[in-house]
């Protein structure tokens, strides 16, 4: 799993690649949390374009980052989830809290 975070037009964009499962979710959480706490972005977009697999750990990952960035005064966006990931997010109710964007659904 790779996490690359960069600033893009006033938004912090976290490009994820690989799989999100219980084996690597902790490492992803730690990297994103360190960034949120140190940079205090107004908006964090997590880009799922290159995620090939996600289990329920991905939902926990999104919910925890939503809570942290919300406490820091920012917002969270999920970008470019594959269609099956978007369905999982919709079923979980996350789209009521987090904006989901992109053309891959």
Secondary structure, DSSP 8 states (H G I E B T S, - for coil): -EEEEEEETTEEEEEEEEEESTTTHHHHHHHHHHHHHHH--SEEEEEEEEEEEE-HHHHHHHHHHHHHHHHTT-EEEEE---HHHHHHHHHHTGGGTSEEE-S--
